Amino acid sequence: MAQPPYTIRGREIGPDDLEIIRSCIREHRRKGRSEISRALCRLWDWKQPNGWLKDRACRDLLLALERHGEIQLPPRKTSGPQGKKHVCTQGYLFLDQRPLEGKDQVINNVPFLILPWVRVKHLASKILAANTKVLREDWAAFYHTPIQLLETFVDLSRFTGTSYRAANWQLPGRDQGLGEEGEPIHLSRAGQGCFRLPVEPSLPGAPP
């Protein structure tokens, strides 16, 4: 088993850093994993070039340290159908009438643009299919964690999501503008269609 210092998401974590992380977990345990990662980002002043906290990178770092046995994160918070979770998060429970392993295994597919003068038949759906084919192996190799589901958001007031539908993505509902643990998400995503594609072979709808 690897020993500190670790280098995770470009950040070196030594014994002193581990003590800071453990202290932060103790202080914010009741508030959940999201608050722990945000508190660490603020403490380290760990930000993206646009000034936003590197929350996603910090969560990956914490999960990696937990896998190394260095820390113990609090259980993920869940809620029933009455909880303030957006439609897509609720849908994770119903793909096969059983829950997925965790939301860290649900990956957001960043939208892409094909310029209007590019005329190649079925290009968008072919790009999506090719990307999906290699994503599972590449993600597992880089982040050392599997993925089960891809999701993306489409403004259905402007687009129909034709390329996603052609690539067998599913549209279970619309996003209600609430993120993990009922937190508000960026306004530009509220009310958008949430397309999903299972990639774990045991899930219905997964590509061969």
Contacts in CASP RR format, 6 or more apart in sequence:
PFRMAT RR
TARGET T0000
AUTHOR 0000-0000-0000
METHOD contacts of the structure
MODEL  1
MAQPPYTIRGREIGPDDLEIIRSCIREHRRKGRSEISRALCRLWDWKQPN
GWLKDRACRDLLLALERHGEIQLPPRKTSGPQGKKHVCTQGYLFLDQRPL
EGKDQVINNVPFLILPWVRVKHLASKILAANTKVLREDWAAFYHTPIQLL
ETFVDLSRFTGTSYRAANWQLPGRDQGLGEEGEPIHLSRAGQGCFRLPVE
PSLPGAPP
1 68 0 8 1.000
1 69 0 8 1.000
2 68 0 8 1.000
4 13 0 8 1.000
4 14 0 8 1.000
4 15 0 8 1.000
4 18 0 8 1.000
4 70 0 8 1.000
5 12 0 8 1.000
5 13 0 8 1.000
5 14 0 8 1.000
5 15 0 8 1.000
5 17 0 8 1.000
6 12 0 8 1.000
6 13 0 8 1.000
6 14 0 8 1.000
6 64 0 8 1.000
6 65 0 8 1.000
6 68 0 8 1.000
7 13 0 8 1.000
8 60 0 8 1.000
8 61 0 8 1.000
8 64 0 8 1.000
8 65 0 8 1.000
9 54 0 8 1.000
9 57 0 8 1.000
9 58 0 8 1.000
9 60 0 8 1.000
9 61 0 8 1.000
11 44 0 8 1.000
11 46 0 8 1.000
11 57 0 8 1.000
11 61 0 8 1.000
13 21 0 8 1.000
13 61 0 8 1.000
13 65 0 8 1.000
18 65 0 8 1.000
18 70 0 8 1.000
18 71 0 8 1.000
20 40 0 8 1.000
20 43 0 8 1.000
21 40 0 8 1.000
21 62 0 8 1.000
21 65 0 8 1.000
21 70 0 8 1.000
21 71 0 8 1.000
22 71 0 8 1.000
24 36 0 8 1.000
24 39 0 8 1.000
24 40 0 8 1.000
24 43 0 8 1.000
25 36 0 8 1.000
25 71 0 8 1.000
25 72 0 8 1.000
25 73 0 8 1.000
25 74 0 8 1.000
27 39 0 8 1.000
28 35 0 8 1.000
28 36 0 8 1.000
28 39 0 8 1.000
29 36 0 8 1.000
29 74 0 8 1.000
30 74 0 8 1.000
32 74 0 8 1.000
32 77 0 8 1.000
32 181 0 8 1.000
33 59 0 8 1.000
33 62 0 8 1.000
33 73 0 8 1.000
33 74 0 8 1.000
33 76 0 8 1.000
34 55 0 8 1.000
34 59 0 8 1.000
34 180 0 8 1.000
34 181 0 8 1.000
34 183 0 8 1.000
36 62 0 8 1.000
36 73 0 8 1.000
36 74 0 8 1.000
37 55 0 8 1.000
37 58 0 8 1.000
37 59 0 8 1.000
37 62 0 8 1.000
38 53 0 8 1.000
38 55 0 8 1.000
38 58 0 8 1.000
40 46 0 8 1.000
40 58 0 8 1.000
40 62 0 8 1.000
41 47 0 8 1.000
41 53 0 8 1.000
41 54 0 8 1.000
41 55 0 8 1.000
41 58 0 8 1.000
42 53 0 8 1.000
46 53 0 8 1.000
46 54 0 8 1.000
46 57 0 8 1.000
46 58 0 8 1.000
47 53 0 8 1.000
47 54 0 8 1.000
48 54 0 8 1.000
59 104 0 8 1.000
60 104 0 8 1.000
60 143 0 8 1.000
62 71 0 8 1.000
62 73 0 8 1.000
63 73 0 8 1.000
63 104 0 8 1.000
63 145 0 8 1.000
64 144 0 8 1.000
65 71 0 8 1.000
66 72 0 8 1.000
66 73 0 8 1.000
67 144 0 8 1.000
76 102 0 8 1.000
76 103 0 8 1.000
77 181 0 8 1.000
79 85 0 8 1.000
81 90 0 8 1.000
83 182 0 8 1.000
84 178 0 8 1.000
84 182 0 8 1.000
85 178 0 8 1.000
85 179 0 8 1.000
85 180 0 8 1.000
85 182 0 8 1.000
86 175 0 8 1.000
86 176 0 8 1.000
86 177 0 8 1.000
86 178 0 8 1.000
86 179 0 8 1.000
86 185 0 8 1.000
86 194 0 8 1.000
87 172 0 8 1.000
87 173 0 8 1.000
87 174 0 8 1.000
87 175 0 8 1.000
87 176 0 8 1.000
87 194 0 8 1.000
88 151 0 8 1.000
88 172 0 8 1.000
88 173 0 8 1.000
88 175 0 8 1.000
88 194 0 8 1.000
88 196 0 8 1.000
89 103 0 8 1.000
89 179 0 8 1.000
89 180 0 8 1.000
91 172 0 8 1.000
92 99 0 8 1.000
92 100 0 8 1.000
92 102 0 8 1.000
92 103 0 8 1.000
92 106 0 8 1.000
92 149 0 8 1.000
93 99 0 8 1.000
93 100 0 8 1.000
94 172 0 8 1.000
95 149 0 8 1.000
95 198 0 8 1.000
95 203 0 8 1.000
95 204 0 8 1.000
96 202 0 8 1.000
96 203 0 8 1.000
96 204 0 8 1.000
100 106 0 8 1.000
100 148 0 8 1.000
100 149 0 8 1.000
101 146 0 8 1.000
101 148 0 8 1.000
102 148 0 8 1.000
103 180 0 8 1.000
104 145 0 8 1.000
105 145 0 8 1.000
105 146 0 8 1.000
105 147 0 8 1.000
105 148 0 8 1.000
105 149 0 8 1.000
106 147 0 8 1.000
106 148 0 8 1.000
106 149 0 8 1.000
106 150 0 8 1.000
106 151 0 8 1.000
107 135 0 8 1.000
107 139 0 8 1.000
107 147 0 8 1.000
107 149 0 8 1.000
107 150 0 8 1.000
107 151 0 8 1.000
108 150 0 8 1.000
108 151 0 8 1.000
108 152 0 8 1.000
108 153 0 8 1.000
109 128 0 8 1.000
109 131 0 8 1.000
109 150 0 8 1.000
109 151 0 8 1.000
109 152 0 8 1.000
109 197 0 8 1.000
110 152 0 8 1.000
111 152 0 8 1.000
111 153 0 8 1.000
111 154 0 8 1.000
112 124 0 8 1.000
112 127 0 8 1.000
114 123 0 8 1.000
114 124 0 8 1.000
122 166 0 8 1.000
124 162 0 8 1.000
124 163 0 8 1.000
124 166 0 8 1.000
124 167 0 8 1.000
125 163 0 8 1.000
125 164 0 8 1.000
125 166 0 8 1.000
125 167 0 8 1.000
128 163 0 8 1.000
128 164 0 8 1.000
128 167 0 8 1.000
128 169 0 8 1.000
129 167 0 8 1.000
129 207 0 8 1.000
132 150 0 8 1.000
132 167 0 8 1.000
132 197 0 8 1.000
132 199 0 8 1.000
132 207 0 8 1.000
133 207 0 8 1.000
135 147 0 8 1.000
135 150 0 8 1.000
135 199 0 8 1.000
136 146 0 8 1.000
136 147 0 8 1.000
136 199 0 8 1.000
139 145 0 8 1.000
139 146 0 8 1.000
139 147 0 8 1.000
140 146 0 8 1.000
140 147 0 8 1.000
146 200 0 8 1.000
147 199 0 8 1.000
147 200 0 8 1.000
148 198 0 8 1.000
148 199 0 8 1.000
148 200 0 8 1.000
148 203 0 8 1.000
149 196 0 8 1.000
149 197 0 8 1.000
149 198 0 8 1.000
149 199 0 8 1.000
149 200 0 8 1.000
149 203 0 8 1.000
150 169 0 8 1.000
150 196 0 8 1.000
150 197 0 8 1.000
150 199 0 8 1.000
151 194 0 8 1.000
151 195 0 8 1.000
151 196 0 8 1.000
151 197 0 8 1.000
152 164 0 8 1.000
152 169 0 8 1.000
152 194 0 8 1.000
152 195 0 8 1.000
153 175 0 8 1.000
153 189 0 8 1.000
153 192 0 8 1.000
153 193 0 8 1.000
153 194 0 8 1.000
153 195 0 8 1.000
154 161 0 8 1.000
154 164 0 8 1.000
154 192 0 8 1.000
154 193 0 8 1.000
154 195 0 8 1.000
155 192 0 8 1.000
155 193 0 8 1.000
156 174 0 8 1.000
156 192 0 8 1.000
156 193 0 8 1.000
161 195 0 8 1.000
164 171 0 8 1.000
164 195 0 8 1.000
164 197 0 8 1.000
165 171 0 8 1.000
165 195 0 8 1.000
167 197 0 8 1.000
168 197 0 8 1.000
168 205 0 8 1.000
168 207 0 8 1.000
169 195 0 8 1.000
169 196 0 8 1.000
169 197 0 8 1.000
170 195 0 8 1.000
170 196 0 8 1.000
170 197 0 8 1.000
170 205 0 8 1.000
171 193 0 8 1.000
171 194 0 8 1.000
171 195 0 8 1.000
171 196 0 8 1.000
172 194 0 8 1.000
172 196 0 8 1.000
173 193 0 8 1.000
173 194 0 8 1.000
174 191 0 8 1.000
174 192 0 8 1.000
174 193 0 8 1.000
174 194 0 8 1.000
175 185 0 8 1.000
175 189 0 8 1.000
175 190 0 8 1.000
175 191 0 8 1.000
175 192 0 8 1.000
175 193 0 8 1.000
175 194 0 8 1.000
176 190 0 8 1.000
176 191 0 8 1.000
177 184 0 8 1.000
177 185 0 8 1.000
177 187 0 8 1.000
177 189 0 8 1.000
177 190 0 8 1.000
177 191 0 8 1.000
178 184 0 8 1.000
178 185 0 8 1.000
179 185 0 8 1.000
197 205 0 8 1.000
197 206 0 8 1.000
197 207 0 8 1.000
198 204 0 8 1.000
198 205 0 8 1.000
198 206 0 8 1.000
199 206 0 8 1.000
199 207 0 8 1.000
200 206 0 8 1.000
END
